[in-house]
Amino acid sequence: MAGDPLAFLDDEIQALKDQGLYFQVRVLQSEQAPLALIDGRQVINLASNNYLGLTTHPRLREAAIQAIRDYGVGSGAVRTIIGTMTLHEELERRLADFKHTEAAIVFQSGFTANTGVIPALVGEGDVIVSDELNHASIIDGSRLTKARRVVYKHKDTDDLRQRLEETKGARRVLVVTDGIFSMDGDIAPLDKIVEVAEPYGAIVMVDDAHASGVLGANGRGTVDHYGLHGRVHVQVGTLSKAIGALGGYIAGSKALREWLVQRGRPYLFSTSHPPSVAATCLAALDVLREEPGLIERLWDNTRYFKSGLQQLGFNTGISETPITPVIVGESEKALRLSTRLFEEGVFAQAIVYPTVAQGKARVRTIVTATHRREDLDRALAAFARVGKELGAVA
C-alpha cells in the first residue's frame, strides 16, 4: 500500500519553522473590541480591522436580530435562483447612493469581489496594469484571466505612464490600485493615476477595502477623498472592516452591475449573504451618515498613537492612515516582538514574508475609534519596554 501522499507537508511546515516564517493563530474568545480576550489573556487589541467599532454597535446588533426574526438565518440559494432578497437589493441601492455611483452589486467578500470583477472585465488580448503592492485578491483575480499582466512601481505614476505606453494595441486596458495599502498604510495617488490613465482610455479600478469608512466624507472612500466622482470606473469595497460585518461590493455604472449579474462567477455560484448580514450592513450605512464623530475619533487616535510610536524611535514607514506598521526587518525579530507584546498585554500581529518582502517584516498595528486614550498609553508603554529589550529602539 502506498504511503501518505501528503507526507511532504510535514517537511514543508518544519521548513517554515526553521526559517522563522511559521506563526501561531491566536483565538479570539470575546467580542471584537479594543480590550479583548485572546488565548485566555485580556489584551489591548491592535490587530483588528474594526476601525469604527461597528462590530458591537447597538444599532447593528438590533438590525441583525430583527432580520433573523423576520427572514430566518440564511438566504438558501445563489442570487440568480432564489437567493436575492429585498434586503440585498436595498443594500445595493443604498451602497450606490453612498458611493455616488449609478449602481452597486454585493459579493460574498472583498476577496470574491476582486476575483469576480477582474475576470469579468478583461481577457485574452487585454492588459492589466497593477501596482506592485496591490492586495493578494487583486493578484489572484488577475491570474484568473488570460490578460497580460504588467506591474508598475509602487505609487510611481511616471512608471505607470511608461507601462501604459507599452499597452498600445491592446483591446482593453485595466489600471488597478489599492486605495489604502494594507501593509504600509499609505494612500494611493488616485488623482494622479486617473490623470495618467485617462488619455489611454483605460478602465480605472480602485480597491477601497481599507478606505471604506475611513477616507472621504462619512467614509465614502478614496474616490471621495480626491473628489474623483465619475472618473473612476470600478470601486471595490468591503463590508467586513470599517462596516463591521461581512461581504464585498462593486460600485459603478448600471451596465457594470448588469454585466456582473450575468458574468460575475461568485455572484452566480455562491450562496448570498444571510439576511442578518445584509441588515447589519444597512444599519452600518446609517451609522456612517449619522455618527460622523466615530471617524473623527478614529483619526484622533491614529495621530496620537502614530506620533507616540515615532517618538519612541520605531520605524513606522510611510503610513498615512490607521494602519501603522512597526518595521523591524527580520521575520524572527517581528515574531519575537509580537510574542513579547502579547505577554505584556498587547496583541499586534507579526507580518512576515511572503505577505511582505524579505527584510521588511513588521508588527502591524491598527487603532480604532473605540480605543480609549489610556489603552493607547498602556500599549505605547509596552512597546517601549519590549522595543528596548529586543534592540528595536535605542
PyMOL commands that set and color helices and strands:
alter all, ss='L'
color gray80, all
select helices_A, chain A and resi 8-18+54-56+58-71+86-99+110-121+136-143+157-165+190-200+217-219+222-226+254-263+265-269+275-290+293-312+331-343+373-390
alter helices_A, ss='H'
color red, helices_A
select strands_A, chain A and resi 35-38+41-45+103-107+127-131+148-152+173-178+203-207+234-238+248-252+323-329+346-347+350-351+361-366
alter strands_A, ss='S'
color yellow, strands_A
deselect
rebuild
show_as cartoon
